[in-house]
Amino acid sequence: MTASRDLSAPLGRARMLFSLLAVPKLRAGLAARLAGDAASAPSGAPEEPRMHGPLSRIDWLDEHGEVDLERLQETADVLALMRSDQAILEVPRLDGIPVKTEESREMSGRIARIVFERVGRERTLTEGELNAAIAMFARDTALVRRDAVDAGVLTRTPDGGAYRLADPA
């Protein structure tokens, strides 16, 4: 198994690109940079200062429109990895769960659903089995387990020894 790699830079590039593409003026500025005309926008007017900031942070494209193919390929590779079944092996566990109760329960419920999607939706897991599965995603297994029960995603036996995915409401 390969060691986990830092995915933050290539994923940051992908997020930035999609954010740029979502804003018409930034999209036009990006097109101008790709065409090698960073000094002017498509209309011929100088680039607006508020556009320059986001466009200046593109680390895979220089002001002359030259693309750093290695960085772009790394980004494409990471996006492909994140869409594959191998993503779970690359992404680290959550170190913390949100403090706000609603957000915490939402995240814990999502983790619990993923666990049961993987082990089988109809299965009943002991607390130890559930903890082991949750530990793949988050450090605080007890918090995730309790929040998922409180959110109605999981049900547990009266003694707290076994857990099931709750029936959808």
Buried (B, 14 or more C-beta within 10 A) or exposed (E): EEEEEEBEBBBEBBEBBEEBEEEEBBEBBBEBBBEEBBEEBEEEEEBEEEBEEBBEEBEBBEBEBEEEEEBBEBBEEBBEBBEEEEEEEBEEEBEEBBEEEEEBBBBBBBBBBBBBEEBEEEEBBEBEBBBEBBEBBBEBBEBBBBBBBBBEBBBBEEEEEBBBBBEEE
